[in-house]
Each structure stands twice: as structure tokens, then as C-alpha cells.
Amino acid sequence: MADEKTLQYTAEHEWILVDGETATVGITSYAADKLGDVVYVDLPKVGSDVAVGAIVGEIESTKSVGELFAPVDGTVLEANEAVVSDPSLVNSDPFGEGWLIKVSFSALPSLLTFDEYSALVAE
């Protein structure tokens, strides 16, 4: 499980763990709670190029359908097949086993800190 305070965030309720030039991406527990029970996850194919802000996947729950946005420009290195097989991982462990994709990137856009994201969801 990632330390939430060391992650970076987007206003679209995604978290980003940066390790060198690889970004691991998931949705926050706030987003998972708002979605409700996740029943389906569609992720981009490994090797596909993604662009900041582009829709790259879909997360369906019993309440609604959410979109997964790319937080960085890059290439998808890995899609979490465990989440595709068991979408409930998004709810049960959003910062751990519920990660969604890993993306190779060359530059990070401006992202939110833990404190900035916490302030955003507190509004």
C-alpha cells in the first residue's frame, strides 16, 4: 500500500506514485467511495500512448460510470489485470492492489500534493 502523503494527485481524484520515469496510477479512496461498488474496469492496452487529460479507461459501479484520465503523457507499461478480473479491489484497496495502470513518462505535469488534494475534497 502506498503512503497517501507521498503521492501526487489530480483534481479528477487519481493518485500518482512516481518511481523514476514510471507513474503508477489509481483512483483515490474518496473517488472509490463516491462511485460505490465497482463492478467493471476497462483499462488501456499495454503499449498504447496516452496524453494528459485524455480518457483512457472506464470504471463502472452500481451507482455510475466514471472515466479514467491519463495524468501524464506517456506509454502504458502495465495494466492491472487483477483489477480487471476483480473490480472490487478498487474499493477494498485503492492505494494498493487496486492500482490501475503504470505509465512511462518523460515529464510530469503540475499535480496536487496530499494537502492540496485533501483541501479539494474537503470543499
N, C-alpha and C positions, 0 to 999 in steps of 0.2 A: 504494500500500500504506500502510495506516495504521500509525502508530508505536504499537506494542503498549503502551508505557509510558504513553502519554497517554490510552488508552482506559479505559472503565469496564467492569465485568464483573458477571455474575450467577453464582450458585452452580450454575446449570444449564448452565454453560460457553458462555454467549453473551457476545459483546463488543458494546459500545455506543459509537459515536462521536457525540458531541453537537456540533451546529452550530446555535447559536441555539435554536430550538424544534423542531428536527428531529433525530431519533435514527436513525442508520444501524445496523443490527443484523446480526450474523453469528455463526457459531459459531467457537470458538477452534480453533487447530491441535491442541490436546490432544484436544478432542472429535472433530475430524475424524480424527485418528489412531486413537482408540478405536473409532470407527464402522467404519473400513476404507473400502474403495472405495465412494463414494456413487454410487448408480445412479438415484435418483429423488428429486425435491424437489417438495413441494406447498406453495405459499405462499398467503397470504390475498389476497383480491381488493383492488385499489386502491379506496379509498373506504370500506372496511369499518372499523368501530370495533373496537378491541382493548382488553383490560383486563389489567393487571398479573397475571402468573401464568397467564393463560388460554392454552390450547393454540391456536396459530394456524396451525400447519403441521406438516409431517411430512418427515423426512429418512430415506430408506431406503438401506441399504448392503448389501453382500454378506454382512455379519455380522448386522445387526439393523435395527430401525426405531427412530429417535429422534424425539422431539417437539420442535417449536419453540414456545417460550413467549414471550409478549409481555413485554418487560422494563419497559414503560411503558404507561400509559393513553393512548389517542390514536386517531388515524385513519391508516390506511395510505395513504401518499402514493405509494409506488412499490414494486413487487415486481420483483426482479431476474430478468427473463425470460432473460437469458443463462445463469443457473444452472439454470433450468427446462429449457432446451434442452441444456445441457451440465453435468450434475450434478458431473462430475469437477472443476469449478472450486472446489468446496467443499474438496476435498483439495489441489489444486495451489496455490491462492492464497486461503486462508480469510480473510486480513485485507485482501484487495484485491478482485480480480474476483469472489471468492466471497461477497461480501456478499449478504444475503438480502432484507431489507425496509428501507424508510425510513418512519418514523412521525412524524407531527406530534403533539407533546405539549405540555401546559401546565405540568406539574410532574414532576420526576424523583423516583423513589423512592430509597431508600438503595441504592447499588450498591457493588461492591467496587473497590478500587484495583488496579493492576497487582500491587503487592506482596502485597496480601491474597489475590488470586486465585492468584498463584504459590505462596503458602503452602498454599492449599487443595488444589491439585493435587499438591503435594509430599507430602501426607499419605499 
